[in-house]
Amino acid sequence: MRITTVGLDADDTLWHNETIFRLTQDRFRDLMSEVAPPEVLEARLAAVETRNLALYGYGVKGFTLSLIETAMELTGGDPPGRIIADILAAGREMLGHPVEPLPGVDQALAALSQSYRLVLITKGDLLHQEQKLAASGLGDLFVAVEIVSEKDASTYERVFARHGTGAAEAVMCGNSMRSDILPALATGAFAAHVPYALTWAHEMADAPKDHPRFAELGCIAELPGWIRSLA
């Protein structure tokens, strides 16, 4: 089997992301401790985030707006100004957080780039994702960068046709079963799941364990060897 193109997710595949969101959620829980118990707060925030995805998309800015909206709902539309100020400060800190590539990423991508076209395929805010890629030092290894509003089968079909030789000769690697693995497999691509320590509930789905084009890897360092084995 010939492989020409390797698609890679960004957040929580190449660098830390969900950890930063969880730390901000912990901070929000502390800010709102006198307003609502943690379980009520988390359930309301999850509902607000899900509702807002179609409006704001993915990323820090939409998350920050959802925090503000949750605070407003739980305070009857009148949250203290200090809470709003602290939420905005937390959002700015998230946007400026240092980019820290995960262990083995540099070496794996350098090895893959010698034989395959690497394409970054990520959701999120356009400006922030571009900034993170630049800060990561990995940008020169990619032949193309696709920052998309959603990852579904049509997205992968379009990206692998535009930057490769079609989905049948492509591999997608990422940490999200829902966004990186299942829709890529639906197009006929191969897919490698590299779990991250934390996963947003919205990105969870059951693994297609018996799928002939699917692999569960322990870390991204295993990706080059697995792709070579496909031949």
GROMACS elastic network, one bead per residue, 0.5 to 0.9 nm:
[ bonds ]
;  ai    aj funct       b0    kb
    1   169     6  0.76891   500
    1   230     6  0.60632   500
    2   168     6  0.88339   500
    2   169     6  0.59500   500
    2   170     6  0.85992   500
    2   230     6  0.77941   500
    2   231     6  0.62111   500
    3     6     6  0.79085   500
    3   116     6  0.74416   500
    3   165     6  0.88450   500
    3   168     6  0.81735   500
    3   170     6  0.56124   500
    3   171     6  0.73358   500
    3   227     6  0.76909   500
    3   228     6  0.86249   500
    3   230     6  0.79746   500
    3   231     6  0.77884   500
    4   115     6  0.77539   500
    4   116     6  0.52094   500
    4   117     6  0.62365   500
    4   118     6  0.89767   500
    4   164     6  0.65368   500
    4   165     6  0.67941   500
    4   166     6  0.88599   500
    4   169     6  0.57982   500
    4   170     6  0.61186   500
    4   171     6  0.84938   500
    5   115     6  0.89490   500
    5   116     6  0.53176   500
    5   118     6  0.60257   500
    5   119     6  0.73686   500
    5   160     6  0.73529   500
    5   163     6  0.77530   500
    5   164     6  0.55739   500
    5   165     6  0.74555   500
    5   166     6  0.84638   500
    5   167     6  0.85183   500
    5   169     6  0.67090   500
    5   171     6  0.64008   500
    5   172     6  0.85936   500
    6   112     6  0.80792   500
    6   113     6  0.89425   500
    6   116     6  0.64740   500
    6   117     6  0.60548   500
    6   119     6  0.62136   500
    6   120     6  0.85840   500
    6   160     6  0.88358   500
    6   164     6  0.87475   500
    6   169     6  0.89159   500
    6   170     6  0.56739   500
    6   172     6  0.58748   500
    6   173     6  0.75177   500
    7   117     6  0.83029   500
    7   118     6  0.59042   500
    7   120     6  0.57838   500
    7   121     6  0.62721   500
    7   156     6  0.89451   500
    7   159     6  0.88946   500
    7   160     6  0.81396   500
    7   170     6  0.73391   500
    7   171     6  0.59886   500
    7   173     6  0.61465   500
    7   174     6  0.85595   500
    8    13     6  0.76222   500
    8    14     6  0.80811   500
    8   118     6  0.72996   500
    8   119     6  0.62301   500
    8   121     6  0.58254   500
    8   122     6  0.79041   500
    8   171     6  0.84542   500
    8   172     6  0.58934   500
    8   174     6  0.61250   500
    8   180     6  0.85076   500
    9    12     6  0.79267   500
    9    13     6  0.58304   500
    9    14     6  0.71249   500
    9   119     6  0.88103   500
    9   120     6  0.60589   500
    9   121     6  0.52829   500
    9   122     6  0.53831   500
    9   123     6  0.84761   500
    9   172     6  0.78153   500
    9   173     6  0.62954   500
    9   175     6  0.75227   500
    9   176     6  0.86199   500
    9   180     6  0.70130   500
   10    13     6  0.53548   500
   10    14     6  0.50806   500
   10    15     6  0.66552   500
   10    16     6  0.89594   500
   10    17     6  0.89699   500
   10   120     6  0.68064   500
   10   121     6  0.70352   500
   10   122     6  0.56941   500
   10   123     6  0.83578   500
   10   129     6  0.84885   500
   10   133     6  0.82930   500
   10   174     6  0.77087   500
   11    14     6  0.61308   500
   11    15     6  0.56537   500
   11    16     6  0.62591   500
   11    17     6  0.53624   500
   11    18     6  0.76761   500
   11   122     6  0.74815   500
   11   123     6  0.85557   500
   11   129     6  0.89436   500
   11   174     6  0.86548   500
   11   175     6  0.83844   500
   12    15     6  0.52079   500
   12    17     6  0.53964   500
   12    18     6  0.66575   500
   12    19     6  0.86696   500
   12   101     6  0.89990   500
   12   102     6  0.79709   500
   12   174     6  0.79362   500
   12   175     6  0.64599   500
   12   176     6  0.87002   500
   12   195     6  0.83884   500
   12   196     6  0.60689   500
   12   197     6  0.87116   500
   12   198     6  0.85319   500
   12   199     6  0.86324   500
   13    16     6  0.75765   500
   13    17     6  0.88987   500
   13   101     6  0.86271   500
   13   102     6  0.73932   500
   13   105     6  0.84140   500
   13   173     6  0.79544   500
   13   174     6  0.55131   500
   13   175     6  0.56892   500
   13   176     6  0.87819   500
   13   194     6  0.70507   500
   13   195     6  0.79782   500
   13   196     6  0.71787   500
   13   220     6  0.78555   500
   14   100     6  0.84517   500
   14   101     6  0.55064   500
   14   102     6  0.56836   500
   14   103     6  0.86522   500
   14   105     6  0.60757   500
   14   106     6  0.87009   500
   14   136     6  0.87903   500
   14   174     6  0.86325   500
   14   220     6  0.85414   500
   15    99     6  0.65908   500
   15   100     6  0.54180   500
   15   102     6  0.50156   500
   15   103     6  0.87908   500
   15   105     6  0.83367   500
   15   132     6  0.89747   500
   15   136     6  0.80185   500
   16    19     6  0.64689   500
   16    20     6  0.74060   500
   16    99     6  0.72243   500
   16   100     6  0.62013   500
   16   101     6  0.68069   500
   16   102     6  0.67149   500
   16   196     6  0.88136   500
   17    20     6  0.54458   500
   17    21     6  0.67365   500
   17    22     6  0.89660   500
   17    99     6  0.87259   500
   18    21     6  0.50029   500
   18    22     6  0.61509   500
   18    23     6  0.86318   500
   18   196     6  0.87882   500
   18   197     6  0.88644   500
   18   198     6  0.63777   500
   18   199     6  0.68508   500
   18   200     6  0.70884   500
   19    22     6  0.51228   500
   19    23     6  0.62628   500
   19    24     6  0.87283   500
   19   197     6  0.85608   500
   19   198     6  0.69179   500
   20    23     6  0.51854   500
   20    24     6  0.63542   500
   20    25     6  0.86744   500
   20    94     6  0.68930   500
   20    97     6  0.82101   500
   21    24     6  0.51385   500
   21    25     6  0.61689   500
   21    26     6  0.86937   500
   21    60     6  0.81718   500
   21    63     6  0.85874   500
   21    94     6  0.78217   500
   22    26     6  0.62133   500
   22    27     6  0.86351   500
   22   198     6  0.87701   500
   23    26     6  0.50732   500
   23    27     6  0.63397   500
   23    28     6  0.87057   500
   24    28     6  0.61480   500
   24    29     6  0.85708   500
   24    87     6  0.87185   500
   24    90     6  0.66134   500
   24    91     6  0.81330   500
   24    94     6  0.79909   500
   25    29     6  0.61206   500
   25    30     6  0.86570   500
   25    42     6  0.85151   500
   25    67     6  0.86442   500
   26    29     6  0.50410   500
   26    30     6  0.63896   500
   26    31     6  0.87472   500
   27    30     6  0.51622   500
   27    31     6  0.62999   500
   27    32     6  0.87426   500
   27    87     6  0.87371   500
   27    90     6  0.82034   500
   28    32     6  0.61582   500
   28    33     6  0.84385   500
   28    67     6  0.77169   500
   28    83     6  0.86291   500
   28    86     6  0.85072   500
   28    87     6  0.71687   500
   28    90     6  0.87150   500
   29    32     6  0.51786   500
   29    33     6  0.58585   500
   29    36     6  0.85963   500
   29    37     6  0.83367   500
   29    38     6  0.63512   500
   29    41     6  0.71931   500
   29    42     6  0.81623   500
   30    33     6  0.50845   500
   30    34     6  0.84212   500
   30    38     6  0.88562   500
   31    34     6  0.77681   500
   31    35     6  0.85972   500
   31    83     6  0.65097   500
   31    86     6  0.80619   500
   31    87     6  0.86970   500
   32    35     6  0.51535   500
   32    36     6  0.62922   500
   32    37     6  0.81664   500
   32    38     6  0.85200   500
   32    41     6  0.79729   500
   32    71     6  0.75905   500
   32    83     6  0.78287   500
   33    36     6  0.58509   500
   33    37     6  0.63320   500
   33    38     6  0.73248   500
   33    41     6  0.89397   500
   34    37     6  0.77966   500
   35    41     6  0.87602   500
   35    71     6  0.86997   500
   35    74     6  0.70083   500
   35    75     6  0.69824   500
   36    39     6  0.82123   500
   36    40     6  0.62336   500
   36    41     6  0.59539   500
   36    74     6  0.72526   500
   36    75     6  0.89781   500
   37    40     6  0.55348   500
   37    41     6  0.62330   500
   37    42     6  0.87416   500
   38    41     6  0.50623   500
   38    42     6  0.60358   500
   38    43     6  0.85256   500
   39    42     6  0.52721   500
   39    43     6  0.61562   500
   39    44     6  0.85964   500
   40    43     6  0.52639   500
   40    44     6  0.61481   500
   40    45     6  0.85613   500
   41    44     6  0.52522   500
   41    45     6  0.60862   500
   41    46     6  0.85787   500
   41    70     6  0.78652   500
   41    71     6  0.87477   500
   41    74     6  0.80826   500
   42    45     6  0.51113   500
   42    46     6  0.60837   500
   42    47     6  0.86078   500
   43    46     6  0.51932   500
   43    47     6  0.62883   500
   43    48     6  0.86985   500
   44    47     6  0.51276   500
   44    48     6  0.61470   500
   44    49     6  0.85749   500
   44    70     6  0.65550   500
   44    73     6  0.86560   500
   44    74     6  0.84041   500
   45    48     6  0.50469   500
   45    49     6  0.60049   500
   45    50     6  0.85177   500
   45    66     6  0.69742   500
   45    67     6  0.67995   500
   45    69     6  0.85156   500
   45    70     6  0.57279   500
   45    71     6  0.87839   500
   46    49     6  0.51751   500
   46    50     6  0.61727   500
   46    51     6  0.85647   500
   46   201     6  0.88335   500
   46   202     6  0.89200   500
   47    50     6  0.52503   500
   47    51     6  0.61510   500
   47    52     6  0.86241   500
   48    51     6  0.50687   500
   48    52     6  0.60860   500
   48    53     6  0.87171   500
   48    66     6  0.60534   500
   48    67     6  0.83343   500
   48    69     6  0.74565   500
   48    70     6  0.66593   500
   49    52     6  0.51141   500
   49    53     6  0.61894   500
   49    62     6  0.80378   500
   49    63     6  0.69300   500
   49    65     6  0.89506   500
   49    66     6  0.57178   500
   49    67     6  0.83665   500
   49    70     6  0.89518   500
   50    53     6  0.54978   500
   50    54     6  0.80968   500
   50   202     6  0.79862   500
   51    54     6  0.69715   500
   51    55     6  0.80611   500
   52    55     6  0.51357   500
   52    56     6  0.58619   500
   52    57     6  0.72848   500
   52    62     6  0.75925   500
   52    63     6  0.88927   500
   52    65     6  0.88987   500
   52    66     6  0.71852   500
   53    56     6  0.53549   500
   53    58     6  0.64486   500
   53    62     6  0.76498   500
   54    57     6  0.57883   500
   54    58     6  0.89707   500
   55    62     6  0.84386   500
   56    59     6  0.83512   500
   56    61     6  0.78246   500
   56    62     6  0.50400   500
   56    63     6  0.84213   500
   56    65     6  0.84512   500
   57    61     6  0.89192   500
   57    62     6  0.64195   500
   57   123     6  0.83014   500
   57   124     6  0.67741   500
   57   125     6  0.76580   500
   57   149     6  0.63959   500
   57   150     6  0.82427   500
   58    61     6  0.80392   500
   58    62     6  0.62596   500
   58    63     6  0.75256   500
   58   123     6  0.63539   500
   58   125     6  0.65649   500
   58   149     6  0.74198   500
   58   150     6  0.86012   500
   59    62     6  0.57102   500
   59    63     6  0.62345   500
   59    64     6  0.87644   500
   59   123     6  0.77249   500
   59   125     6  0.54288   500
   59   128     6  0.81817   500
   59   129     6  0.87383   500
   60    64     6  0.60263   500
   60    65     6  0.86247   500
   60    91     6  0.65606   500
   60    92     6  0.87233   500
   60    94     6  0.69093   500
   60    95     6  0.67989   500
   60   124     6  0.79660   500
   60   125     6  0.75055   500
   60   128     6  0.83435   500
   61    64     6  0.51329   500
   61    65     6  0.63269   500
   61    66     6  0.86485   500
   61    91     6  0.70347   500
   61    92     6  0.88978   500
   61    95     6  0.84001   500
   61   125     6  0.74991   500
   62    65     6  0.51264   500
   62    66     6  0.61827   500
   62    67     6  0.86964   500
   62   125     6  0.85879   500
   63    66     6  0.50159   500
   63    67     6  0.62640   500
   63    68     6  0.87866   500
   63    91     6  0.81209   500
   64    67     6  0.50585   500
   64    68     6  0.64012   500
   64    69     6  0.86836   500
   64    87     6  0.68483   500
   64    88     6  0.69153   500
   64    90     6  0.80890   500
   64    91     6  0.56480   500
   65    68     6  0.51311   500
   65    69     6  0.61664   500
   65    70     6  0.85870   500
   65    87     6  0.89114   500
   65    88     6  0.87426   500
   66    70     6  0.60172   500
   66    71     6  0.85235   500
   67    70     6  0.51204   500
   67    71     6  0.62166   500
   67    72     6  0.86598   500
   67    84     6  0.88849   500
   67    87     6  0.70514   500
   68    71     6  0.51154   500
   68    72     6  0.62384   500
   68    73     6  0.87265   500
   68    79     6  0.88239   500
   68    83     6  0.85232   500
   68    84     6  0.64385   500
   68    87     6  0.68993   500
   68    88     6  0.83557   500
   69    72     6  0.50323   500
   69    73     6  0.61902   500
   69    74     6  0.86748   500
   69    77     6  0.86923   500
   70    73     6  0.51372   500
   70    74     6  0.62025   500
   70    75     6  0.85971   500
   71    74     6  0.53114   500
   71    75     6  0.61742   500
   71    76     6  0.86181   500
   71    77     6  0.79216   500
   71    78     6  0.85050   500
   71    79     6  0.62754   500
   71    83     6  0.79864   500
   71    84     6  0.80466   500
   72    75     6  0.52579   500
   72    76     6  0.60759   500
   72    78     6  0.60354   500
   72    79     6  0.55989   500
   73    76     6  0.53839   500
   73    77     6  0.56859   500
   73    78     6  0.84294   500
   73    79     6  0.86542   500
   74    77     6  0.74386   500
   74    78     6  0.88053   500
   74    79     6  0.81712   500
   75    78     6  0.55236   500
   75    79     6  0.54050   500
   75    80     6  0.86067   500
   76    79     6  0.76134   500
   78    81     6  0.86841   500
   79    82     6  0.83195   500
   79    83     6  0.67196   500
   79    84     6  0.72033   500
   80    83     6  0.55219   500
   80    84     6  0.69356   500
   80    85     6  0.89386   500
   81    84     6  0.52596   500
   81    85     6  0.61484   500
   81    86     6  0.85895   500
   82    86     6  0.60202   500
   82    87     6  0.85440   500
   83    86     6  0.51120   500
   83    87     6  0.61608   500
   83    88     6  0.86562   500
   84    87     6  0.51074   500
   84    88     6  0.62293   500
   84    89     6  0.85825   500
   85    88     6  0.52236   500
   85    89     6  0.61732   500
   85    90     6  0.86460   500
   86    90     6  0.60990   500
   86    91     6  0.86172   500
   87    90     6  0.50535   500
   87    91     6  0.62569   500
   87    92     6  0.87430   500
   88    91     6  0.50564   500
   88    92     6  0.63017   500
   88    93     6  0.86685   500
   89    92     6  0.51549   500
   89    93     6  0.62438   500
   89    94     6  0.87090   500
   90    93     6  0.50588   500
   90    94     6  0.62659   500
   90    95     6  0.87822   500
   91    94     6  0.50947   500
   91    95     6  0.63747   500
   91    96     6  0.87711   500
   92    95     6  0.51228   500
   92    96     6  0.63327   500
   92    97     6  0.86195   500
   93    96     6  0.50986   500
   93    97     6  0.59337   500
   94    97     6  0.50877   500
   94    98     6  0.88030   500
   95    98     6  0.87649   500
   95   128     6  0.69539   500
   96    99     6  0.88121   500
   98   132     6  0.83326   500
   98   135     6  0.78554   500
   98   136     6  0.88771   500
   99   132     6  0.61874   500
   99   133     6  0.83708   500
   99   135     6  0.62148   500
   99   136     6  0.58382   500
  100   135     6  0.87849   500
  100   136     6  0.69079   500
  101   104     6  0.83124   500
  101   105     6  0.64582   500
  101   106     6  0.76172   500
  101   136     6  0.64866   500
  101   138     6  0.89518   500
  102   105     6  0.57720   500
  102   106     6  0.83771   500
  102   220     6  0.87914   500
  103   106     6  0.78277   500
  103   107     6  0.88973   500
  103   219     6  0.85201   500
  103   220     6  0.82128   500
  103   221     6  0.82610   500
  104   107     6  0.55128   500
  104   108     6  0.60504   500
  104   109     6  0.85871   500
  104   219     6  0.79491   500
  104   220     6  0.64884   500
  104   221     6  0.53931   500
  105   108     6  0.51986   500
  105   109     6  0.60393   500
  105   110     6  0.83916   500
  105   220     6  0.64208   500
  105   221     6  0.69161   500
  106   109     6  0.54816   500
  106   110     6  0.60949   500
  106   111     6  0.86637   500
  106   137     6  0.89198   500
  106   138     6  0.73146   500
  107   110     6  0.51321   500
  107   111     6  0.61812   500
  107   112     6  0.86321   500
  107   221     6  0.74933   500
  108   111     6  0.52265   500
  108   112     6  0.61704   500
  108   113     6  0.86052   500
  108   220     6  0.66955   500
  108   221     6  0.54176   500
  108   222     6  0.79715   500
  108   223     6  0.70885   500
  108   224     6  0.64546   500
  109   112     6  0.50190   500
  109   113     6  0.59431   500
  109   114     6  0.87816   500
  109   118     6  0.80915   500
  109   138     6  0.82099   500
  109   141     6  0.70218   500
  109   142     6  0.88823   500
  109   220     6  0.89486   500
  109   221     6  0.88902   500
  109   224     6  0.83242   500
  110   113     6  0.52864   500
  110   114     6  0.68451   500
  110   138     6  0.89846   500
  110   141     6  0.69108   500
  111   114     6  0.56577   500
  111   115     6  0.76465   500
  111   224     6  0.69395   500
  112   115     6  0.57506   500
  112   116     6  0.58756   500
  112   117     6  0.80905   500
  112   118     6  0.75397   500
  112   141     6  0.89956   500
  112   223     6  0.84933   500
  112   224     6  0.60011   500
  112   227     6  0.89848   500
  113   116     6  0.53444   500
  113   117     6  0.63551   500
  113   118     6  0.62625   500
  113   141     6  0.62045   500
  113   142     6  0.76394   500
  114   117     6  0.84604   500
  117   141     6  0.88498   500
  117   142     6  0.71509   500
  117   143     6  0.61967   500
  117   144     6  0.84812   500
  117   163     6  0.78088   500
  117   164     6  0.71311   500
  118   141     6  0.69167   500
  118   143     6  0.57835   500
  118   144     6  0.71221   500
  118   145     6  0.88647   500
  118   163     6  0.89069   500
  119   141     6  0.88179   500
  119   142     6  0.54828   500
  119   143     6  0.59755   500
  119   145     6  0.57388   500
  119   146     6  0.73685   500
  119   159     6  0.84566   500
  119   160     6  0.86324   500
  119   163     6  0.74999   500
  119   164     6  0.89676   500
  120   142     6  0.66878   500
  120   143     6  0.84245   500
  120   144     6  0.64722   500
  120   146     6  0.59594   500
  120   147     6  0.79287   500
  121   144     6  0.87068   500
  121   145     6  0.62646   500
  121   147     6  0.60319   500
  121   148     6  0.72976   500
  121   151     6  0.83641   500
  121   156     6  0.87131   500
  121   159     6  0.83198   500
  121   172     6  0.89028   500
  121   180     6  0.89408   500
  122   129     6  0.79772   500
  122   145     6  0.81554   500
  122   146     6  0.64092   500
  122   147     6  0.50066   500
  122   148     6  0.61561   500
  122   149     6  0.84908   500
  122   150     6  0.85233   500
  122   151     6  0.79042   500
  123   126     6  0.83228   500
  123   129     6  0.81976   500
  123   146     6  0.84460   500
  123   147     6  0.55142   500
  123   148     6  0.50405   500
  123   149     6  0.56683   500
  123   150     6  0.62630   500
  123   151     6  0.72515   500
  124   127     6  0.88344   500
  124   128     6  0.76432   500
  124   129     6  0.65280   500
  124   147     6  0.69156   500
  124   148     6  0.71750   500
  124   149     6  0.68579   500
  124   150     6  0.87753   500
  125   128     6  0.54295   500
  125   129     6  0.59928   500
  125   130     6  0.85066   500
  125   147     6  0.79386   500
  125   148     6  0.88461   500
  125   149     6  0.85558   500
  126   129     6  0.53912   500
  126   130     6  0.61862   500
  126   131     6  0.86501   500
  126   147     6  0.63008   500
  126   148     6  0.83032   500
  127   130     6  0.52090   500
  127   131     6  0.61823   500
  127   132     6  0.87071   500
  128   132     6  0.61498   500
  128   133     6  0.86327   500
  129   132     6  0.50640   500
  129   133     6  0.61765   500
  129   134     6  0.85981   500
  129   147     6  0.75228   500
  130   133     6  0.52074   500
  130   134     6  0.62366   500
  130   135     6  0.86357   500
  130   145     6  0.89140   500
  130   147     6  0.85240   500
  131   134     6  0.51612   500
  131   135     6  0.61317   500
  131   136     6  0.85857   500
  132   135     6  0.50363   500
  132   136     6  0.60322   500
  132   137     6  0.89464   500
  133   136     6  0.51016   500
  133   137     6  0.68234   500
  133   138     6  0.65250   500
  133   139     6  0.58925   500
  134   137     6  0.57542   500
  134   138     6  0.71724   500
  134   139     6  0.60847   500
  135   138     6  0.81136   500
  135   139     6  0.87135   500
  136   139     6  0.73920   500
  137   140     6  0.75659   500
  137   141     6  0.89826   500
  138   141     6  0.57879   500
  138   142     6  0.76079   500
  139   142     6  0.58098   500
  139   143     6  0.87109   500
  139   145     6  0.86689   500
  140   143     6  0.76776   500
  142   145     6  0.69547   500
  143   163     6  0.79350   500
  144   163     6  0.71290   500
  146   159     6  0.76038   500
  147   150     6  0.89271   500
  148   151     6  0.69240   500
  148   155     6  0.79943   500
  150   155     6  0.75489   500
  150   179     6  0.79912   500
  151   154     6  0.80200   500
  151   155     6  0.57560   500
  151   156     6  0.72099   500
  151   178     6  0.87456   500
  151   179     6  0.54404   500
  151   180     6  0.71568   500
  151   183     6  0.72996   500
  151   184     6  0.87135   500
  152   155     6  0.52701   500
  152   156     6  0.66193   500
  152   157     6  0.88150   500
  152   178     6  0.89828   500
  152   179     6  0.68154   500
  152   180     6  0.84865   500
  152   182     6  0.84900   500
  152   183     6  0.51591   500
  152   184     6  0.75008   500
  152   186     6  0.89332   500
  153   156     6  0.52858   500
  153   157     6  0.61580   500
  153   158     6  0.86183   500
  153   182     6  0.83712   500
  153   184     6  0.59959   500
  153   185     6  0.81808   500
  153   186     6  0.61851   500
  153   187     6  0.58255   500
  154   157     6  0.50445   500
  154   158     6  0.60947   500
  154   159     6  0.85532   500
  154   183     6  0.83117   500
  154   187     6  0.79278   500
  155   158     6  0.52580   500
  155   159     6  0.61146   500
  155   160     6  0.85607   500
  155   183     6  0.86429   500
  155   184     6  0.87985   500
  156   159     6  0.50822   500
  156   160     6  0.58827   500
  156   161     6  0.82169   500
  156   167     6  0.72010   500
  156   172     6  0.88141   500
  156   183     6  0.74548   500
  156   184     6  0.60598   500
  156   187     6  0.71029   500
  156   189     6  0.86594   500
  157   160     6  0.55130   500
  157   161     6  0.60560   500
  157   162     6  0.85239   500
  157   166     6  0.69750   500
  157   167     6  0.60106   500
  157   184     6  0.81248   500
  157   187     6  0.62698   500
  157   188     6  0.89971   500
  157   189     6  0.89681   500
  158   161     6  0.52609   500
  158   162     6  0.60475   500
  158   163     6  0.86107   500
  158   166     6  0.84013   500
  158   167     6  0.87837   500
  159   162     6  0.51140   500
  159   163     6  0.60127   500
  159   164     6  0.77528   500
  159   166     6  0.83297   500
  159   167     6  0.85380   500
  160   163     6  0.53563   500
  160   165     6  0.65549   500
  160   167     6  0.53639   500
  160   168     6  0.88400   500
  160   169     6  0.85575   500
  160   170     6  0.68756   500
  161   164     6  0.54450   500
  161   165     6  0.57183   500
  161   167     6  0.68670   500
  162   165     6  0.78728   500
  162   166     6  0.78973   500
  163   166     6  0.82273   500
  164   167     6  0.79758   500
  164   169     6  0.79844   500
  164   170     6  0.75218   500
  165   168     6  0.79018   500
  165   169     6  0.63250   500
  165   170     6  0.76676   500
  166   169     6  0.58996   500
  166   170     6  0.67047   500
  166   189     6  0.83512   500
  167   171     6  0.77224   500
  167   184     6  0.78921   500
  167   185     6  0.88569   500
  167   187     6  0.61226   500
  167   188     6  0.58130   500
  167   190     6  0.80860   500
  168   171     6  0.83878   500
  168   187     6  0.75231   500
  168   188     6  0.51281   500
  168   190     6  0.74789   500
  169   188     6  0.84909   500
  169   189     6  0.65837   500
  169   190     6  0.79306   500
  170   188     6  0.85200   500
  170   189     6  0.52980   500
  170   190     6  0.62386   500
  170   191     6  0.85036   500
  171   184     6  0.81463   500
  171   189     6  0.57116   500
  171   191     6  0.53892   500
  171   192     6  0.73146   500
  171   227     6  0.79010   500
  172   180     6  0.67042   500
  172   181     6  0.70059   500
  172   184     6  0.65224   500
  172   185     6  0.85582   500
  172   189     6  0.71398   500
  172   190     6  0.62710   500
  172   192     6  0.62466   500
  172   193     6  0.84941   500
  173   180     6  0.66594   500
  173   181     6  0.73460   500
  173   190     6  0.86285   500
  173   191     6  0.57609   500
  173   193     6  0.59388   500
  173   194     6  0.70594   500
  173   220     6  0.85394   500
  173   223     6  0.81800   500
  174   177     6  0.77719   500
  174   179     6  0.83184   500
  174   180     6  0.53093   500
  174   181     6  0.70449   500
  174   191     6  0.81186   500
  174   192     6  0.66803   500
  174   193     6  0.54442   500
  174   194     6  0.57457   500
  174   195     6  0.76938   500
  175   179     6  0.85723   500
  175   180     6  0.68828   500
  175   181     6  0.81918   500
  175   192     6  0.85569   500
  175   193     6  0.55787   500
  175   196     6  0.59645   500
  175   199     6  0.80890   500
  175   203     6  0.89122   500
  176   179     6  0.54067   500
  176   180     6  0.52440   500
  176   181     6  0.67018   500
  176   182     6  0.89362   500
  176   193     6  0.73216   500
  176   194     6  0.82333   500
  176   195     6  0.74999   500
  176   196     6  0.85885   500
  176   199     6  0.75439   500
  176   200     6  0.87704   500
  176   203     6  0.55644   500
  176   204     6  0.66707   500
  176   205     6  0.81954   500
  177   180     6  0.57095   500
  177   182     6  0.61087   500
  177   183     6  0.88188   500
  177   193     6  0.70127   500
  177   195     6  0.88379   500
  177   203     6  0.65471   500
  177   204     6  0.59545   500
  177   205     6  0.55619   500
  177   206     6  0.71734   500
  177   207     6  0.66496   500
  178   181     6  0.62893   500
  178   182     6  0.58177   500
  178   183     6  0.73602   500
  178   202     6  0.80906   500
  178   203     6  0.51491   500
  178   204     6  0.57615   500
  178   205     6  0.54089   500
  178   206     6  0.82587   500
  179   182     6  0.67012   500
  179   183     6  0.65149   500
  179   184     6  0.81956   500
  179   203     6  0.66009   500
  179   204     6  0.87399   500
  180   183     6  0.66542   500
  180   184     6  0.64069   500
  180   185     6  0.89077   500
  180   191     6  0.76834   500
  180   192     6  0.85979   500
  180   193     6  0.78579   500
  181   184     6  0.53759   500
  181   185     6  0.61945   500
  181   186     6  0.86996   500
  181   190     6  0.84771   500
  181   191     6  0.54850   500
  181   192     6  0.70047   500
  181   193     6  0.66450   500
  181   207     6  0.84348   500
  181   208     6  0.88046   500
  181   214     6  0.79994   500
  182   185     6  0.52330   500
  182   186     6  0.62536   500
  182   191     6  0.80559   500
  182   205     6  0.85683   500
  182   207     6  0.81360   500
  182   208     6  0.77070   500
  183   187     6  0.67035   500
  184   187     6  0.54222   500
  184   188     6  0.68982   500
  184   189     6  0.55913   500
  184   190     6  0.71108   500
  184   191     6  0.65319   500
  185   188     6  0.51763   500
  185   189     6  0.51243   500
  185   190     6  0.60291   500
  185   191     6  0.62663   500
  185   211     6  0.85451   500
  185   213     6  0.71462   500
  185   214     6  0.75759   500
  186   189     6  0.73564   500
  187   190     6  0.89715   500
  188   213     6  0.81381   500
  189   213     6  0.72055   500
  190   212     6  0.84945   500
  190   214     6  0.60061   500
  190   215     6  0.83075   500
  191   213     6  0.63304   500
  191   214     6  0.50425   500
  191   215     6  0.64960   500
  191   216     6  0.87359   500
  192   213     6  0.84657   500
  192   214     6  0.59313   500
  192   216     6  0.58908   500
  192   217     6  0.66220   500
  192   223     6  0.75508   500
  192   226     6  0.87460   500
  193   207     6  0.89097   500
  193   214     6  0.77833   500
  193   215     6  0.62618   500
  193   217     6  0.59759   500
  193   218     6  0.85305   500
  193   219     6  0.88948   500
  194   215     6  0.88511   500
  194   216     6  0.64435   500
  194   217     6  0.52729   500
  194   218     6  0.62145   500
  194   219     6  0.56804   500
  194   220     6  0.63350   500
  194   223     6  0.88416   500
  195   198     6  0.82832   500
  195   199     6  0.82651   500
  195   216     6  0.81638   500
  195   217     6  0.77275   500
  195   218     6  0.73223   500
  195   219     6  0.75502   500
  196   199     6  0.66574   500
  196   219     6  0.89017   500
  199   202     6  0.82876   500
  199   203     6  0.67724   500
  199   204     6  0.70391   500
  200   203     6  0.55412   500
  200   204     6  0.69841   500
  201   204     6  0.54244   500
  201   205     6  0.88549   500
  202   205     6  0.86088   500
  206   209     6  0.85512   500
  207   210     6  0.87426   500
  207   214     6  0.89041   500
  207   216     6  0.88247   500
  208   211     6  0.55379   500
  208   214     6  0.71596   500
  209   212     6  0.85120   500
  209   214     6  0.71781   500
  209   215     6  0.79267   500
  209   216     6  0.83954   500
  210   213     6  0.87590   500
  210   214     6  0.77383   500
  211   214     6  0.54358   500
  211   215     6  0.83872   500
  212   215     6  0.82876   500
  215   226     6  0.83980   500
  217   220     6  0.71199   500
  217   221     6  0.87954   500
  217   222     6  0.64569   500
  217   223     6  0.73070   500
  217   226     6  0.86445   500
  218   221     6  0.82852   500
  218   222     6  0.70795   500
  219   222     6  0.58521   500
  219   223     6  0.75953   500
  220   223     6  0.52636   500
  220   224     6  0.81705   500
  221   224     6  0.69767   500
  221   225     6  0.81928   500
  222   225     6  0.56703   500
  222   226     6  0.63038   500
  222   227     6  0.88465   500
  223   226     6  0.51822   500
  223   227     6  0.61845   500
  223   228     6  0.86353   500
  224   227     6  0.52647   500
  224   228     6  0.62332   500
  224   229     6  0.87004   500
  225   228     6  0.51174   500
  225   229     6  0.62413   500
  225   230     6  0.89828   500
  226   229     6  0.50505   500
  226   230     6  0.67069   500
  227   230     6  0.53508   500
  227   231     6  0.75635   500
  228   231     6  0.58335   500
